[in-house]
Amino acid sequence: MSSALTYALVAALGNVAGALAVSNGTVRGLVLIEHTVAFGAGFMLTVALTEILPEAFARSGPGAPWLLLGGYLAVHLTQHTVTPHFHFGEETHPVRPGAGTAALVGLLLHTVFDGVAIASAFLVGPALGVMVFLAILIHKLPEGVTIASLMMAAGRSPRAAVGSAALLGAATVAGVLLTDSIGLLARHGLAVAGGVTLYVAASNLVPEFQGKSGWRLPTAFFLGVGASLLTKTLLGRLG
């Protein structure tokens, strides 16, 4: 529990770091985050398919496919059905005043299950816990950029933008605490979180760069895949 909570707190700081890049107008940071989206998509997709899903099926049995589907559909509902304006990355155009709040509400479910994923993975073992943590940490930066830029595009102050990112980070920590206190979530949370993670990687992050020209972003994506496999190998050797 203590390890999962510590890692969740570090991941939460990623949300704040991304928001600070927006509120401070750090252009170089935003360019780096664009490549982080692609790299993170490759890393997260690999972890979801090769690490989370097999363990989810082992823990939840025949109910795992339905829990995975439920997690996937829940994120689509909150981020792209109920929320009218949402995409990962910096928002550069003015939006209606309520768009930032709607996106924040839509992201809260997702970030809670970030925490559930970290906690559930550590219940399986430290190696899986670290893998899931890294996958979540990498996409926390663009997530912070997303909510902060949306808030500012909707007319909110930089302080409110950073505060919104901090709230997302707090939701991740809450996900760890909920997993520790609810037995059903501790057993089956990994399956639901697997669906959430798969959606974020394949349906949120990949579309952000796949239509852009050039070779740098696709290269970053495949480097993310390779980095995930390398990390697994290194963790295995470290025991």
JOGIUR-V113138 format. One record per backbone hydrogen bond with DSSP energy under -1.0 kcal/mol. CO is the residue of the C=O (numbers start at 1). NH is the residue of the N-H. Records with the same first field share a line. If there is no record, write none. Layout:
CO->NH + NH
This chain:
1->5
2->6
3->7
4->8
5->9
6->10
7->11
8->12
9->13
11->14
12->16
13->17
14->18
15->19
16->20
17->21
18->22
19->23
20->24
21->26
22->25
25->27
26->30
27->31
28->32
29->33
30->34
31->35
32->36
33->37
34->38
35->39
36->40
37->41
38->42
39->43
40->44
41->45
42->46
43->47
44->48
45->49
46->50
47->51 + 52
48->53
51->55
52->56
53->57
54->58
55->59
56->60
57->61
60->63
61->64
63->67
64->68
65->69
66->70
67->71
68->72
69->73
70->74
71->75
72->76
73->77
74->78
75->79
76->80
77->82
96->99
98->102
99->103
100->104
101->105
102->106
103->107
104->108
107->111
108->112
109->113
111->115
112->116
113->117
114->118
115->119
116->120
117->121
118->122
119->123
120->124
121->125
125->129
126->130
127->131
128->132
129->133
130->134
131->135
132->136
133->137
134->138
135->139
139->143
140->144
141->145
142->146
143->147
144->148
145->149
146->150
147->151
148->152
149->153
150->154
151->156
152->155
153->95
157->161
158->162
159->163
160->164
161->165
162->166
163->167
164->168
165->169
166->170
167->171
168->172
169->173
170->174
171->175
172->176
173->177
174->178
175->179
176->180
177->181
178->182
182->186
183->187
184->188
185->189
188->192
189->193
190->194
191->195
192->196
193->197
194->198
195->199
196->200
197->201
198->202
199->203 + 204
200->205
201->206
205->208
206->209 + 210
209->212
215->219
216->220
217->221
218->222
219->223
220->224
221->225
222->226
223->227
224->228
225->229
226->230
227->231
228->232
229->233
230->234
231->235
232->236
233->237
234->238
